[in-house]
Amino acid sequence: MARIRVYGDLRSGNCYKVWWILNQNGLDYKWIDVDVLAGQTKRAEFLTLNPNGRIPVAVFPEKGVLTESNAILNYLAEGSSLFPDDRWQRAKVMQWQFFEQYNHEPTIAVNRFIKQYLKMPSDRQQQYERNLVAGKQALEVMEHQLQQTPFLCGTHATTADIALYAYTHVAHEGGFDLSTVVSIQAWIKRIESIDGHLNMAAASAKQGSAATN
Amino acid sequence: MARIRVYGDLRSGNCYKVWWILNQNGLDYKWIDVDVLAGQTKRAEFLTLNPNGRIPVAVFPEKGVLTESNAILNYLAEGSSLFPDDRWQRAKVMQWQFFEQYNHEPTIAVNRFIKQYLKMPSDRQQQYERNLVAGKQALEVMEHQLQQTPFLCGTHATTADIALYAYTHVAHEGGFDLSTVVSIQAWIKRIESIDGHLNMAAASAKQGSAATN
């Protein structure tokens, strides 16, 4: 596979998912930092790459442009046990990833963004409060599953776990308390014991030092 | 395949996606009406089926429960050209479906719900106005692609098209004007010329009459 180019920002859980699988699977890639807060995703040059104005974006020299973190994650995980071949298992992986993008990311990641990066502006306060309730419900849906199985789709880690780990392990930065969801806590530890795993802070540190080499 | 049970409401585009593929692929199923407006998805009995309290839900007697419309759609389309085997093509299908659940559904479907079903309550007015802007942007992202290719992932219809057709062909019910997005209009006609295709209104009529037999 020719060298993949990835446009992203490692403060974003969506970008971290892609970084995680690139590193986990030892793929050759070039990481290009894009600063959302500085408006770089809305510039004309970036919009020719992704008209939706979002990161991450992956460019595969022989194939083209792929957007949407979970689509990139699954594509890069093909052939590994993280994205199982079994048709039913794949459907379950996708189920959890659609849940992530619809229920989890818009509440938990958005509250982290409002609190951590926007520093809680008053015009986002109401949305933040609503998201606290909806995000808690999303965590409870995960907790319900993780009381029954060690990983979201059963006995083994899949890209569904990576997709949901991304913003769950930093959920406290958005004001979410994980102390009552003990099965989620145990699941986080299970993911963090995967060989070669780095969490978002460690990924940022590693990528940051790589950029200076 | 043993008989599939699907819990849904054909006023919902998410449920319609599942109905569409069941009918298109001639699958044997039992449709169970669930009324979201009457709060049926939040009842204890339903929550044991889907702790996330949402429809559609598909129950496969030999496998288990599958939720999330696009996961069900893809699973049921396996083996047909609508969900291609090629790894890159599948990634592109997922890309558009994640876009649908993150950018399109929360704006276009939600505005249809606010306008058509909730009859525009004043406490949803602000959200409705915001969604008009964000939904228009989502339509422009689709238009940009459909200016280049007849279907979202290239020359053939895939489950990405069905996923996005669901709420796009009824977007006017949410207050969206499709008159300026001419490539979307042509794409809608292309999908509606697929053999055996029924739009959401025709599906409701057919399912309604089936229920009385």
Chai-1 contact restraints between the chains, C-beta under 6 A:
chainA,res_idxA,chainB,res_idxB,connection_type,confidence,min_distance_angstrom,max_distance_angstrom,comment,restraint_id
A,P51,B,V141,contact,1.0,0.0,6.0,A-B,restraint_1
A,P51,B,H144,contact,1.0,0.0,6.0,A-B,restraint_2
A,N52,B,V141,contact,1.0,0.0,6.0,A-B,restraint_3
A,K63,B,W88,contact,1.0,0.0,6.0,A-B,restraint_4
A,L66,B,A91,contact,1.0,0.0,6.0,A-B,restraint_5
A,L66,B,Q95,contact,1.0,0.0,6.0,A-B,restraint_6
A,T67,B,Q95,contact,1.0,0.0,6.0,A-B,restraint_7
A,E68,B,Q95,contact,1.0,0.0,6.0,A-B,restraint_8
A,E68,B,F98,contact,1.0,0.0,6.0,A-B,restraint_9
A,N70,B,F98,contact,1.0,0.0,6.0,A-B,restraint_10
A,A71,B,A91,contact,1.0,0.0,6.0,A-B,restraint_11
A,A71,B,M94,contact,1.0,0.0,6.0,A-B,restraint_12
A,A71,B,Q95,contact,1.0,0.0,6.0,A-B,restraint_13
A,A71,B,F98,contact,1.0,0.0,6.0,A-B,restraint_14
A,Y75,B,A91,contact,1.0,0.0,6.0,A-B,restraint_15
A,E78,B,R87,contact,1.0,0.0,6.0,A-B,restraint_16
A,R87,B,E78,contact,1.0,0.0,6.0,A-B,restraint_17
A,W88,B,K63,contact,1.0,0.0,6.0,A-B,restraint_18
A,A91,B,L66,contact,1.0,0.0,6.0,A-B,restraint_19
A,A91,B,A71,contact,1.0,0.0,6.0,A-B,restraint_20
A,A91,B,Y75,contact,1.0,0.0,6.0,A-B,restraint_21
A,M94,B,A71,contact,1.0,0.0,6.0,A-B,restraint_22
A,Q95,B,T67,contact,1.0,0.0,6.0,A-B,restraint_23
A,Q95,B,E68,contact,1.0,0.0,6.0,A-B,restraint_24
A,Q95,B,A71,contact,1.0,0.0,6.0,A-B,restraint_25
A,F98,B,E68,contact,1.0,0.0,6.0,A-B,restraint_26
A,F98,B,N70,contact,1.0,0.0,6.0,A-B,restraint_27
A,F98,B,A71,contact,1.0,0.0,6.0,A-B,restraint_28
A,F98,B,Q101,contact,1.0,0.0,6.0,A-B,restraint_29
A,Q101,B,F98,contact,1.0,0.0,6.0,A-B,restraint_30
A,Q101,B,Q101,contact,1.0,0.0,6.0,A-B,restraint_31
A,Q101,B,Y102,contact,1.0,0.0,6.0,A-B,restraint_32
A,Y102,B,Q101,contact,1.0,0.0,6.0,A-B,restraint_33
A,V141,B,P51,contact,1.0,0.0,6.0,A-B,restraint_34
A,V141,B,N52,contact,1.0,0.0,6.0,A-B,restraint_35
A,H144,B,P51,contact,1.0,0.0,6.0,A-B,restraint_36
